């Protein structure tokens, strides 16, 4: 079992994550889940701005898209 997980780690993790998201949508509704995600994203970027200013956000996106030129 350990070998299987090591070989397919991301497939397992993302499948479980997708299952959790589907269950959340089914149990609490799409709009509620969307609201929670938006608040979480706002808190994430708000804390980033508090710690490093807008330069921290720019650096985050610069690193996120680094090396992905078309």
Secondary structure, 3 states (H helix, E strand, C coil): CHHHHHHCHHHHHHHHHHHHHHHHHHHHCHHHHHHHHHHHHHHHHHHHHHHHHHHHHHHHHHHHCCCCCC
